[in-house]
Amino acid sequence: MALKAFKEGDESPRQTSTRLQALRETRVLPRENYPRLVTFGHIGSPQTVRRVDPDNLAATFGPGYRLKSITLEITDAPVTRGEVETVLGWLGEHPETPLFPIVDPKDFSFAAKLRQGEFIRR
């Protein structure tokens, strides 16, 4: 996501990555670079995951909610570790693990296709 947001002109991903090491900047993400947004009916149960349409938050959260923008900022602050695991206590060590403990091979629903690695990078 950072590579796309901070890329300048026709520079290669390697050039962008090198430049990012010294960059301290904030950028608003273009709509096409938004991450996948989800919510849970019950945060302790990954099976309750639901997709959130960034163009229609009211459909998920009710009237009065809308997403104006998503901002990405590169800072000197240390990387936060353990916060996501604390909230999503069911996350395992392996990113390829599906959210559902047992996935029907014929289930191609949104939730059945999600993997734990979509919530955290290790």
C-alpha positions as CSV (number, residue, x, y, z in Angstrom):
1,M,0.0,0.0,0.0
2,A,2.8,2.4,0.9
3,L,4.6,1.7,-2.4
4,K,1.5,2.7,-4.4
5,A,0.7,5.7,-2.2
6,F,4.2,7.2,-2.3
7,K,5.4,6.2,-5.8
8,E,6.6,9.1,-7.9
9,G,6.2,9.0,-11.6
10,D,7.7,6.0,-13.3
11,E,10.1,5.0,-10.5
12,S,10.5,1.3,-9.8
13,P,9.2,-0.4,-6.6
14,R,12.9,-0.7,-5.5
15,Q,13.4,3.1,-6.0
16,T,10.2,3.9,-4.2
17,S,11.2,1.6,-1.3
18,T,14.6,3.2,-1.0
19,R,13.1,6.7,-1.0
20,L,10.6,5.7,1.6
21,Q,13.3,5.0,4.2
22,A,14.1,8.7,4.5
23,L,10.6,10.0,3.8
24,R,8.4,11.5,6.5
25,E,5.2,12.4,4.9
26,T,1.4,12.0,4.9
27,R,-0.7,11.1,1.8
28,V,-4.3,10.6,1.2
29,L,-4.9,7.3,-0.5
30,P,-6.6,7.3,-3.9
31,R,-9.8,5.3,-3.8
32,E,-8.4,2.5,-5.9
33,N,-5.7,1.9,-3.2
34,Y,-8.1,1.5,-0.3
35,P,-7.5,-1.6,1.7
36,R,-10.3,-4.1,2.2
37,L,-12.6,-3.0,5.0
38,V,-14.4,-5.4,7.2
39,T,-16.3,-5.5,10.5
40,F,-17.3,-8.3,12.8
41,G,-20.7,-9.0,14.4
42,H,-18.7,-10.2,17.4
43,I,-15.0,-9.4,17.5
44,G,-14.2,-12.7,19.2
45,S,-15.7,-14.7,16.3
46,P,-14.0,-14.5,13.0
47,Q,-17.0,-16.3,11.4
48,T,-19.0,-13.1,11.9
49,V,-16.9,-11.1,9.4
50,R,-18.7,-8.8,7.0
51,R,-17.4,-6.8,4.1
52,V,-17.7,-3.0,4.5
53,D,-18.3,-0.9,1.3
54,P,-16.1,2.2,1.7
55,D,-18.5,4.0,-0.6
56,N,-21.5,3.2,1.5
57,L,-20.7,2.9,5.3
58,A,-24.3,3.6,6.1
59,A,-25.2,0.2,4.7
60,T,-23.2,-1.4,7.4
61,F,-23.2,1.1,10.3
62,G,-26.4,3.0,9.7
63,P,-27.4,6.5,8.6
64,G,-24.9,9.3,9.2
65,Y,-21.7,7.3,8.5
66,R,-19.5,7.9,5.6
67,L,-15.8,7.6,4.8
68,K,-14.2,10.9,3.7
69,S,-10.7,9.6,3.1
70,I,-7.9,7.2,4.2
71,T,-4.6,8.8,5.1
72,L,-1.3,7.0,5.2
73,E,1.6,8.5,7.2
74,I,5.2,7.6,7.5
75,T,6.7,8.6,10.8
76,D,9.7,8.0,13.0
77,A,7.5,6.4,15.7
78,P,8.4,2.8,16.5
79,V,6.3,0.1,14.8
80,T,3.4,-1.0,17.0
81,R,3.5,-4.7,17.8
82,G,0.9,-6.8,19.4
83,E,-2.1,-4.5,19.2
84,V,-3.9,-6.4,16.4
85,E,-3.3,-9.7,18.1
86,T,-4.7,-8.3,21.4
87,V,-8.0,-7.3,19.7
88,L,-8.2,-10.3,17.3
89,G,-7.2,-12.9,19.9
90,W,-8.1,-15.7,17.4
91,L,-5.3,-14.8,15.0
92,G,-2.8,-17.6,14.6
93,E,0.9,-17.7,13.5
94,H,0.3,-18.6,9.9
95,P,-1.1,-16.0,7.5
96,E,-2.6,-18.6,5.1
97,T,-5.0,-20.0,7.8
98,P,-8.6,-19.4,6.9
99,L,-10.9,-17.4,9.2
100,F,-13.2,-20.4,9.5
101,P,-11.9,-23.5,11.3
102,I,-13.4,-25.7,8.6
103,V,-14.0,-24.3,5.1
104,D,-16.2,-26.2,2.7
105,P,-14.2,-26.4,-0.6
106,K,-17.3,-25.4,-2.5
107,D,-17.8,-22.2,-0.4
108,F,-16.6,-19.2,-2.3
109,S,-18.2,-16.6,-0.1
110,F,-16.3,-13.5,0.9
111,A,-15.8,-14.7,4.5
112,A,-14.6,-18.2,3.4
113,K,-12.0,-16.7,1.1
114,L,-10.4,-14.5,3.8
115,R,-7.2,-15.6,5.4
116,Q,-5.7,-14.4,8.7
117,G,-2.8,-12.8,6.9
118,E,-5.3,-10.1,5.6
119,F,-5.3,-8.7,9.1
120,I,-1.6,-8.6,10.0
121,R,1.7,-9.0,8.3
122,R,4.5,-10.9,10.0
